[in-house]
Structures are given as C-alpha cells and as structure tokens.
Amino acid sequence: MESEAIFVLLIIFGSIFGIFYLFFSTRNKERLALIEKGADASIFGRKKEANPAPFWKVLILNLSVLSMGVGIGVISAMLIESLLGIYEDALYAGLIFLMAGAGLFVGFTLTKKLDQE
C-alpha cells in the first residue's frame, strides 16, 4: 500500500517536472533560433496594456461568480429533488459542476468587460 502511494507521487511530480522542462527548453530553443536569424529581442518582452484591471479585482470577481454558481447549483439540485422526487446522487454533482462552469464563463465575460474599461 505504501509503495503504491510513493509510486503515484513519483509519477505526479515527474509529470509536472517533465511539463515544465519541455516548456522552458522549447522556449529557449525557439528564442535562440530567432536570435540567430536576426530577429529583434524586443519580441520576447511582454507588452504593457494601457490600463489593465488589477489582479485582485479579477480574482475576487471570478471567485465570487464561481461561488454564486456553486450555490445556485446546490439550490437548484435541492429544488429538483424536492419538487420532482428525483433522488439521484449524480444530480447534485452534475448541477454543481454545470453551474460552476456557467459561473466561470460569466466571470470570464465580466473580466473581459472590466479590462476593456
């Protein structure tokens, strides 16, 4: 039992390390190839937007809309269960994830509007 847990942890951490290694080594090779071809080094810098929304506003907005989505999912599952008499365990999980996804989509849309202002 203990060796299985260690094996799973090794796989997880190895996968994370592999993803980061591939990302950074590929990015480095691409940059070196562009520099060798004479491309301008300014393309590697990030462009500053005119007036982006602060990170904390975006985080609070998305977390609040996500929480509201989860709450609406739980309430709607309880209503369906009590009104229609459907007693399924998957009803709660399905509606919670559905409404959480809808909340994240609404949060993304509101974040785009916030960035445009």
Buried (B, 14 or more C-beta within 10 A) or exposed (E): EEEEEEEEEEEEEEEEEEEEEEEEEEEEEEBEEBEEEEEEEEEEEEEEEEEEBEEEEBEEBBEEBBEBBBBBBBEBBEEBBEEEEEEEEEBBEEBBEBBBEBBBEBBBEBBEEBEEE
